[in-house]
Amino acid sequence: MSPSVPTGSCDVTSKMASWFTAQDFASFFPNIDNAACTGKNFFNHCSLLKAAAAFPDFANTGDTQKDKLELAAFLAHTSHETTGGWSTAPGGPQAWGYCFKEEKGCETGHCTGYCAAGNPCGQFGYDCTCRPGKTYQGRGPVQLSWNYNYGAFSKALYGDPSVLLDNPNSVAEDPELSYKSAMWFWMTAQSPKPSCHEVMTGGWTPSAQDGSQGRVAGLGMTTNIINGGLECNRPTNKKVEDRVKFFEKYLEILKVPAPDKSTLYCNNMRSYGR
């Protein structure tokens, strides 16, 4: 089942909208409206553009090829996090990105394991204790998880951590907010890690220590930022391959040459904290 291509104006003016069209979006995600996917009628081109408008530096360096690389990397990672594909899926695994808007099996709110006890944000001067009856499992394109991440995102977006701590499910109810949660993670550096945005746009320069630990700019480095402890500094696993294949597919649709393969993987890259 292929998604229909929206007609009419999204009422968003941006440079990205001029080269990433609704037809491109439909080509990226041919099964997004499949009845088996909880993302059906949720993730959409217009909400992505509206969310991007809140992060004006996202995919907006002025170099269109570099901007396409960043968008492809962002959508590759978020497609992996939300995929409904499997090895023999119709059209291949990379035809099933953005299938699930929430961690599968957690929709009824019984996944209570994502609550860091006490107030883990106290060191930053605000409260992000878990709220009674609320759960903080993965939601949205990047699968925002844990109370401290909901609190940090809420503080960044609203100036108040309690907004999303009190109503975490809104990340799986409002598609624009859902995309914003992923872009916030993508654009925000979490020391000692740079942001994924900096890595993909040339804003990050590896230090001598980074060089000695195999860290170089590219998709592999963004994988290290996102999930390096489980996917990097070890033989390449299926999760990494999935991210890379999504990236390569999207670059092909956008007609951008893929970077050198040495920058796509993180098997020789030391993860942070190890």
Secondary structure, DSSP 8 states (H G I E B T S, - for coil): -------S------HHHHHS-HHHHHHH-TTTT-TT-TTTTTS-HHHHHHHHHTSTTTT-SS-HHHHHHHHHHHHHHHHHHT----TT-TT-GGG-TT--SB-TT-TTS---TT--SS-TTGGGTS-----TT-----BTTTTB-SHHHHHHHHHHHHS-THHHHH-GGGGGT-HHHHHHHHHHHHH--BTTB--HHHHHHT-----HHHHHTT--SSHHHHHHHHHHHHHSSSS--HHHHHHHHHHHHHHHHTT-----GGGT--TTS--TT-
